[in-house]
Amino acid sequence: VKCGWCVLGACLTRYDGWLLAGVLCAAAVWAVVVARQNTIRVGAAKFILLASIGPLLWLGYNAIVYRNALEFANGPYSARSIEQHKTALSASSPHPGWHNLPVSFSYFFKSAEDNIGQGKLQIAWTIVLIAGAVIILAWDRKLWPLLLLAVPMAFYTLSVAYGNIPIYLPIWWPFSYYNVRFGLEMIPAFAIALALVVHVLSTRIRKPSGPIAAALSGVALMAVSYGLVWRAQPICYGEASINSRSRIALDQALASTLLKLPRDSTLLMYLGDHVGALQDAGIPLRRAINEGNHRPWKTPSDPEGLWERALADPRKYVDYVISIDDDAVAEHVGRNDLTSMVVIRTIGQPTATIYWTHRSAGNQAR
């Protein structure tokens, strides 16, 4: 039952929990039906029930709120839609590993190696992982559940190949950073594999110093790997730093301008990419009409929604319009009756423009 609650939490946290739940449920059914372990029949049934609740709750939520149980998979904010939009804008080919399982696996496993070590130490960790898998398979069947630590390999390989989930690495095409954090999920597998290898070596080496030597070797591998990763900068930190640098610059520049607007003024702004500007300026979301102000089950748009009505006639609803090139505001708001006040340009980011709607003459910028 405790395992069922844990898997339920995993399903409500990340989608890879769904695959884990499926594998564990299949294992529970196999244990009861094939292996005929009748003593666990009741416990297995409770586990399967709990593990199934997570996906059912999420599907039900999407069905109620969006009128589409698969909104998270095929809706406008799904990974597939976002990836297709990026590909269309850049006129580029699909990401590496698209419909190619070997390439998808190589990108995921390389991201795992980049998270665990640097340089030739990655080879050492790969050998340790393979050795650990061999030990699990050959040593004792009671260790076989540890093979579940390899579930992320299957999930992310399939996701990259068929789920519109790219992984970009700085040393492989397209020489960038994206989703390198996925490799973090293999760290438990590396850790368990190292522990098993050290244990086997300590029991097989007959010299009195064997156990100490094996333990010190394991500690040395961890320490050197940690030191080299720290010196080179952890790759996940590198992704966060590089990919957010220009975005943060625009957020800060926009925030400094928003601070000059009247404190009671209302805004029309798409918040999907630069909500940090409002946070930096201390502007509460209740003062900004945004893409969340409509009924999501009304697709492809909600003509009666506040968001759509404000886009059609911003002068009626807000004092200022923040338009960022290529966002929904820039695409739908007519600018003929608006006065451009400030144009903000930063390196690597689209241009942001603040318009005054003339809704109230007293709401001019100070």
Contacts in CASP RR format, 6 or more apart in sequence:
PFRMAT RR
TARGET T0000
AUTHOR 0000-0000-0000
METHOD contacts of the structure
MODEL  1
VKCGWCVLGACLTRYDGWLLAGVLCAAAVWAVVVARQNTIRVGAAKFILL
ASIGPLLWLGYNAIVYRNALEFANGPYSARSIEQHKTALSASSPHPGWHN
LPVSFSYFFKSAEDNIGQGKLQIAWTIVLIAGAVIILAWDRKLWPLLLLA
VPMAFYTLSVAYGNIPIYLPIWWPFSYYNVRFGLEMIPAFAIALALVVHV
LSTRIRKPSGPIAAALSGVALMAVSYGLVWRAQPICYGEASINSRSRIAL
DQALASTLLKLPRDSTLLMYLGDHVGALQDAGIPLRRAINEGNHRPWKTP
SDPEGLWERALADPRKYVDYVISIDDDAVAEHVGRNDLTSMVVIRTIGQP
TATIYWTHRSAGNQAR
1 43 0 8 1.000
1 46 0 8 1.000
1 47 0 8 1.000
1 50 0 8 1.000
3 24 0 8 1.000
3 47 0 8 1.000
4 46 0 8 1.000
4 47 0 8 1.000
4 50 0 8 1.000
4 51 0 8 1.000
5 50 0 8 1.000
7 17 0 8 1.000
7 20 0 8 1.000
7 21 0 8 1.000
7 24 0 8 1.000
7 47 0 8 1.000
7 50 0 8 1.000
7 51 0 8 1.000
8 50 0 8 1.000
8 51 0 8 1.000
8 53 0 8 1.000
8 54 0 8 1.000
9 54 0 8 1.000
10 16 0 8 1.000
10 17 0 8 1.000
10 20 0 8 1.000
10 21 0 8 1.000
11 17 0 8 1.000
11 18 0 8 1.000
11 21 0 8 1.000
11 51 0 8 1.000
11 53 0 8 1.000
11 54 0 8 1.000
11 55 0 8 1.000
11 58 0 8 1.000
12 54 0 8 1.000
12 57 0 8 1.000
12 58 0 8 1.000
15 155 0 8 1.000
16 151 0 8 1.000
16 152 0 8 1.000
16 155 0 8 1.000
16 156 0 8 1.000
16 185 0 8 1.000
17 155 0 8 1.000
18 55 0 8 1.000
19 151 0 8 1.000
19 154 0 8 1.000
19 155 0 8 1.000
20 148 0 8 1.000
20 151 0 8 1.000
20 155 0 8 1.000
21 51 0 8 1.000
21 52 0 8 1.000
21 54 0 8 1.000
21 55 0 8 1.000
22 51 0 8 1.000
23 148 0 8 1.000
23 151 0 8 1.000
24 47 0 8 1.000
24 51 0 8 1.000
24 148 0 8 1.000
25 47 0 8 1.000
25 48 0 8 1.000
25 51 0 8 1.000
25 52 0 8 1.000
28 40 0 8 1.000
28 44 0 8 1.000
28 47 0 8 1.000
28 48 0 8 1.000
29 44 0 8 1.000
29 48 0 8 1.000
31 37 0 8 1.000
31 40 0 8 1.000
31 44 0 8 1.000
32 38 0 8 1.000
32 40 0 8 1.000
32 41 0 8 1.000
32 44 0 8 1.000
58 72 0 8 1.000
59 69 0 8 1.000
59 70 0 8 1.000
60 69 0 8 1.000
62 68 0 8 1.000
62 69 0 8 1.000
62 70 0 8 1.000
62 71 0 8 1.000
62 72 0 8 1.000
63 69 0 8 1.000
65 71 0 8 1.000
65 296 0 8 1.000
65 297 0 8 1.000
66 75 0 8 1.000
66 296 0 8 1.000
66 297 0 8 1.000
66 299 0 8 1.000
67 297 0 8 1.000
67 299 0 8 1.000
68 74 0 8 1.000
68 75 0 8 1.000
68 297 0 8 1.000
68 299 0 8 1.000
71 78 0 8 1.000
71 296 0 8 1.000
72 78 0 8 1.000
73 80 0 8 1.000
74 80 0 8 1.000
74 81 0 8 1.000
75 81 0 8 1.000
78 164 0 8 1.000
79 163 0 8 1.000
79 164 0 8 1.000
79 165 0 8 1.000
80 163 0 8 1.000
80 164 0 8 1.000
82 164 0 8 1.000
83 95 0 8 1.000
83 164 0 8 1.000
83 165 0 8 1.000
83 166 0 8 1.000
84 164 0 8 1.000
87 93 0 8 1.000
87 94 0 8 1.000
87 95 0 8 1.000
89 326 0 8 1.000
92 174 0 8 1.000
95 160 0 8 1.000
95 166 0 8 1.000
95 167 0 8 1.000
95 168 0 8 1.000
96 103 0 8 1.000
96 107 0 8 1.000
96 160 0 8 1.000
96 166 0 8 1.000
96 167 0 8 1.000
96 168 0 8 1.000
96 172 0 8 1.000
96 173 0 8 1.000
96 174 0 8 1.000
97 103 0 8 1.000
97 104 0 8 1.000
97 107 0 8 1.000
97 160 0 8 1.000
97 161 0 8 1.000
98 160 0 8 1.000
98 161 0 8 1.000
99 161 0 8 1.000
99 162 0 8 1.000
100 161 0 8 1.000
101 157 0 8 1.000
101 158 0 8 1.000
101 161 0 8 1.000
103 161 0 8 1.000
104 156 0 8 1.000
104 157 0 8 1.000
104 158 0 8 1.000
104 159 0 8 1.000
104 160 0 8 1.000
104 161 0 8 1.000
105 153 0 8 1.000
105 157 0 8 1.000
107 160 0 8 1.000
107 167 0 8 1.000
107 169 0 8 1.000
107 172 0 8 1.000
108 153 0 8 1.000
108 156 0 8 1.000
108 157 0 8 1.000
108 160 0 8 1.000
108 167 0 8 1.000
108 182 0 8 1.000
108 183 0 8 1.000
109 153 0 8 1.000
109 186 0 8 1.000
110 169 0 8 1.000
110 172 0 8 1.000
111 167 0 8 1.000
111 169 0 8 1.000
111 179 0 8 1.000
111 180 0 8 1.000
111 181 0 8 1.000
111 182 0 8 1.000
111 183 0 8 1.000
111 235 0 8 1.000
112 183 0 8 1.000
112 184 0 8 1.000
112 185 0 8 1.000
112 186 0 8 1.000
112 187 0 8 1.000
112 190 0 8 1.000
113 122 0 8 1.000
113 125 0 8 1.000
113 126 0 8 1.000
114 122 0 8 1.000
114 169 0 8 1.000
114 180 0 8 1.000
114 183 0 8 1.000
114 235 0 8 1.000
115 180 0 8 1.000
115 181 0 8 1.000
115 183 0 8 1.000
115 184 0 8 1.000
115 186 0 8 1.000
115 187 0 8 1.000
115 229 0 8 1.000
115 234 0 8 1.000
115 235 0 8 1.000
115 236 0 8 1.000
116 122 0 8 1.000
116 125 0 8 1.000
116 186 0 8 1.000
116 187 0 8 1.000
116 190 0 8 1.000
116 225 0 8 1.000
116 229 0 8 1.000
117 125 0 8 1.000
117 225 0 8 1.000
117 228 0 8 1.000
117 229 0 8 1.000
118 225 0 8 1.000
118 228 0 8 1.000
118 229 0 8 1.000
118 232 0 8 1.000
119 228 0 8 1.000
121 221 0 8 1.000
121 224 0 8 1.000
121 225 0 8 1.000
121 228 0 8 1.000
124 221 0 8 1.000
125 190 0 8 1.000
125 221 0 8 1.000
125 225 0 8 1.000
128 190 0 8 1.000
128 193 0 8 1.000
128 194 0 8 1.000
128 197 0 8 1.000
128 221 0 8 1.000
129 186 0 8 1.000
129 189 0 8 1.000
129 190 0 8 1.000
129 193 0 8 1.000
131 193 0 8 1.000
131 196 0 8 1.000
131 197 0 8 1.000
132 192 0 8 1.000
132 193 0 8 1.000
132 196 0 8 1.000
132 197 0 8 1.000
133 147 0 8 1.000
133 150 0 8 1.000
133 193 0 8 1.000
135 143 0 8 1.000
135 193 0 8 1.000
135 196 0 8 1.000
135 197 0 8 1.000
135 200 0 8 1.000
136 143 0 8 1.000
136 144 0 8 1.000
136 146 0 8 1.000
136 147 0 8 1.000
136 196 0 8 1.000
137 144 0 8 1.000
137 147 0 8 1.000
139 196 0 8 1.000
139 200 0 8 1.000
143 196 0 8 1.000
146 192 0 8 1.000
149 186 0 8 1.000
149 188 0 8 1.000
149 189 0 8 1.000
149 192 0 8 1.000
150 189 0 8 1.000
152 182 0 8 1.000
152 183 0 8 1.000
152 185 0 8 1.000
152 186 0 8 1.000
152 189 0 8 1.000
153 186 0 8 1.000
156 165 0 8 1.000
156 167 0 8 1.000
156 182 0 8 1.000
156 183 0 8 1.000
156 185 0 8 1.000
159 165 0 8 1.000
160 166 0 8 1.000
160 167 0 8 1.000
165 179 0 8 1.000
166 178 0 8 1.000
166 179 0 8 1.000
167 178 0 8 1.000
167 179 0 8 1.000
167 180 0 8 1.000
167 182 0 8 1.000
168 174 0 8 1.000
168 175 0 8 1.000
168 176 0 8 1.000
168 177 0 8 1.000
168 178 0 8 1.000
168 179 0 8 1.000
168 180 0 8 1.000
169 175 0 8 1.000
169 176 0 8 1.000
169 177 0 8 1.000
169 180 0 8 1.000
170 176 0 8 1.000
170 177 0 8 1.000
170 235 0 8 1.000
177 235 0 8 1.000
177 238 0 8 1.000
177 239 0 8 1.000
177 242 0 8 1.000
177 243 0 8 1.000
178 239 0 8 1.000
178 243 0 8 1.000
180 235 0 8 1.000
180 236 0 8 1.000
180 239 0 8 1.000
181 236 0 8 1.000
181 239 0 8 1.000
184 236 0 8 1.000
194 218 0 8 1.000
194 221 0 8 1.000
194 222 0 8 1.000
198 214 0 8 1.000
198 215 0 8 1.000
198 217 0 8 1.000
198 218 0 8 1.000
199 214 0 8 1.000
201 210 0 8 1.000
201 214 0 8 1.000
201 217 0 8 1.000
202 210 0 8 1.000
202 211 0 8 1.000
202 214 0 8 1.000
202 215 0 8 1.000
203 211 0 8 1.000
205 211 0 8 1.000
205 213 0 8 1.000
205 214 0 8 1.000
207 213 0 8 1.000
229 235 0 8 1.000
246 346 0 8 1.000
246 347 0 8 1.000
246 348 0 8 1.000
246 349 0 8 1.000
247 273 0 8 1.000
247 274 0 8 1.000
247 349 0 8 1.000
249 346 0 8 1.000
249 347 0 8 1.000
249 349 0 8 1.000
250 274 0 8 1.000
250 277 0 8 1.000
250 344 0 8 1.000
250 346 0 8 1.000
250 349 0 8 1.000
250 352 0 8 1.000
251 274 0 8 1.000
251 276 0 8 1.000
251 277 0 8 1.000
251 280 0 8 1.000
252 277 0 8 1.000
252 280 0 8 1.000
253 344 0 8 1.000
253 346 0 8 1.000
253 352 0 8 1.000
254 274 0 8 1.000
254 277 0 8 1.000
254 281 0 8 1.000
254 322 0 8 1.000
254 344 0 8 1.000
254 352 0 8 1.000
255 276 0 8 1.000
255 277 0 8 1.000
255 278 0 8 1.000
255 279 0 8 1.000
255 280 0 8 1.000
255 281 0 8 1.000
255 282 0 8 1.000
256 281 0 8 1.000
257 342 0 8 1.000
257 344 0 8 1.000
257 354 0 8 1.000
258 267 0 8 1.000
258 277 0 8 1.000
258 278 0 8 1.000
258 281 0 8 1.000
258 283 0 8 1.000
258 322 0 8 1.000
258 354 0 8 1.000
259 281 0 8 1.000
260 365 0 8 1.000
260 366 0 8 1.000
261 319 0 8 1.000
261 320 0 8 1.000
261 363 0 8 1.000
261 365 0 8 1.000
261 366 0 8 1.000
262 319 0 8 1.000
262 362 0 8 1.000
262 363 0 8 1.000
262 364 0 8 1.000
262 365 0 8 1.000
262 366 0 8 1.000
264 363 0 8 1.000
265 287 0 8 1.000
265 319 0 8 1.000
265 320 0 8 1.000
265 363 0 8 1.000
266 287 0 8 1.000
266 288 0 8 1.000
266 289 0 8 1.000
266 317 0 8 1.000
266 318 0 8 1.000
266 319 0 8 1.000
266 320 0 8 1.000
267 278 0 8 1.000
267 283 0 8 1.000
267 287 0 8 1.000
267 288 0 8 1.000
267 289 0 8 1.000
267 318 0 8 1.000
267 319 0 8 1.000
267 320 0 8 1.000
267 321 0 8 1.000
267 322 0 8 1.000
268 288 0 8 1.000
268 289 0 8 1.000
268 290 0 8 1.000
268 310 0 8 1.000
268 311 0 8 1.000
268 314 0 8 1.000
268 317 0 8 1.000
268 318 0 8 1.000
268 320 0 8 1.000
268 321 0 8 1.000
268 322 0 8 1.000
268 329 0 8 1.000
268 333 0 8 1.000
269 278 0 8 1.000
269 288 0 8 1.000
269 289 0 8 1.000
269 290 0 8 1.000
269 321 0 8 1.000
269 322 0 8 1.000
269 329 0 8 1.000
270 290 0 8 1.000
270 291 0 8 1.000
270 324 0 8 1.000
270 327 0 8 1.000
270 328 0 8 1.000
270 329 0 8 1.000
271 278 0 8 1.000
271 285 0 8 1.000
271 288 0 8 1.000
271 290 0 8 1.000
271 291 0 8 1.000
271 292 0 8 1.000
272 290 0 8 1.000
272 291 0 8 1.000
273 324 0 8 1.000
273 327 0 8 1.000
274 324 0 8 1.000
274 352 0 8 1.000
277 322 0 8 1.000
278 284 0 8 1.000
278 285 0 8 1.000
278 288 0 8 1.000
289 306 0 8 1.000
289 307 0 8 1.000
289 310 0 8 1.000
289 317 0 8 1.000
289 318 0 8 1.000
290 307 0 8 1.000
291 307 0 8 1.000
291 328 0 8 1.000
292 307 0 8 1.000
293 305 0 8 1.000
293 306 0 8 1.000
293 307 0 8 1.000
293 310 0 8 1.000
294 301 0 8 1.000
294 302 0 8 1.000
294 305 0 8 1.000
294 306 0 8 1.000
294 307 0 8 1.000
294 308 0 8 1.000
295 302 0 8 1.000
295 304 0 8 1.000
295 305 0 8 1.000
298 304 0 8 1.000
298 305 0 8 1.000
301 308 0 8 1.000
302 308 0 8 1.000
303 309 0 8 1.000
306 317 0 8 1.000
309 316 0 8 1.000
309 317 0 8 1.000
310 316 0 8 1.000
310 317 0 8 1.000
310 318 0 8 1.000
311 328 0 8 1.000
311 329 0 8 1.000
311 332 0 8 1.000
311 333 0 8 1.000
312 332 0 8 1.000
314 321 0 8 1.000
314 333 0 8 1.000
314 338 0 8 1.000
314 355 0 8 1.000
314 357 0 8 1.000
315 337 0 8 1.000
315 338 0 8 1.000
315 357 0 8 1.000
315 358 0 8 1.000
315 359 0 8 1.000
316 359 0 8 1.000
318 357 0 8 1.000
318 359 0 8 1.000
319 356 0 8 1.000
319 357 0 8 1.000
319 359 0 8 1.000
319 360 0 8 1.000
319 363 0 8 1.000
320 341 0 8 1.000
320 354 0 8 1.000
320 355 0 8 1.000
320 356 0 8 1.000
320 357 0 8 1.000
320 363 0 8 1.000
321 329 0 8 1.000
321 333 0 8 1.000
321 338 0 8 1.000
321 354 0 8 1.000
321 355 0 8 1.000
321 357 0 8 1.000
322 329 0 8 1.000
322 352 0 8 1.000
322 353 0 8 1.000
322 354 0 8 1.000
322 355 0 8 1.000
323 329 0 8 1.000
323 330 0 8 1.000
323 333 0 8 1.000
323 335 0 8 1.000
323 352 0 8 1.000
323 353 0 8 1.000
323 354 0 8 1.000
323 355 0 8 1.000
324 330 0 8 1.000
324 350 0 8 1.000
324 351 0 8 1.000
324 352 0 8 1.000
324 353 0 8 1.000
325 350 0 8 1.000
325 351 0 8 1.000
325 352 0 8 1.000
326 350 0 8 1.000
327 350 0 8 1.000
333 355 0 8 1.000
335 355 0 8 1.000
337 357 0 8 1.000
337 358 0 8 1.000
338 355 0 8 1.000
338 356 0 8 1.000
338 357 0 8 1.000
338 358 0 8 1.000
339 355 0 8 1.000
339 356 0 8 1.000
339 358 0 8 1.000
340 353 0 8 1.000
340 354 0 8 1.000
340 355 0 8 1.000
341 354 0 8 1.000
341 355 0 8 1.000
341 356 0 8 1.000
341 365 0 8 1.000
342 353 0 8 1.000
342 354 0 8 1.000
343 351 0 8 1.000
343 352 0 8 1.000
343 353 0 8 1.000
344 351 0 8 1.000
344 352 0 8 1.000
344 353 0 8 1.000
344 354 0 8 1.000
345 351 0 8 1.000
345 352 0 8 1.000
356 363 0 8 1.000
356 364 0 8 1.000
356 365 0 8 1.000
END
